Amino acid sequence: MEVLRRGITYCFLFIAPDGEGLREVSALVASGAIHPVIDRVLPFEQAVEALDQLLAGGTKGKVLVSTAPAAVTDRN
């Protein structure tokens, strides 16, 4: 895998819904302490393509799916 060759480490995190945790993360983002990395935002109609892109690798951040047309950044 490319990440291993480059010495990059990563892990998966599975969490349960947690309102207090979400408020904490929201405050960290709002303060600039952490910065979410978003690769692109695709329209809901391209949800399958968004998943394909994630599975193929090569994205630098999250690939989001939106129902708001104004949020779309990539219309492949």
N, C-alpha and C positions, 0 to 999 in steps of 0.2 A: 504494500500500500504506500501511496505517496507520502502520507503523513508520517509513517514510520521511517521512511527513507530520509525525510527532512528533519527528523527528531522532534516532531510536533506531538504533543500529548493531548488527549481529550478524554472526556468521560460523559456518560449519559446520566441525567438526573430525572428521576420520576417523582412527582410530588402530588399530593392530594390538594383539593381546593382549600385555600386558607386565606380568609379575608385580611387578617392582620399581617400575614406575610406579604400579600399583594400591596397593602398600604406601605409597608417598609420598602419594598422594591420601588414602588412609585415615587417615594420620597427620595430615594437614592438617584433615580433617573432625573427627577426634577432638579436636584441639587447639582447635577453634573458629576457625581461621584462615580457613576457607572454609565456606560454608553452602549445601548443596544446596537448591534451591527446588523443591518438589513441589506441583503444582496439585491432584492427586487420585490416589487408588489405586483401580483398578477390578478386579473379579474377572476371572479368565482367560476366563470365558465371554463377557465384553464386550470382548475384544481388538479386534474390528473397530470397535466404537464408540470405543474409546480412540484408535485411529488416525484415525478420522473427526474427532474433536475436535481432534487436533493439526493435521490438514490444514486444518480450518476456521479455525484461528487463535483468538486471544482467550484462550488459556491463559496463566497466569502461572507458568511452571515446567514441570517434567516431568509427564507423565501416565504413571503406572506401571501395569503389569498384574501381578497377584499370584495365586499359587495358594494362598495362605494366607488363608482367609476373615476372620480377625481383623484383617488389615492393610487391608481395604477401607474407604475413607473416603467413597465416593460410590456409591450404588446406583441412580442415575437410574432 
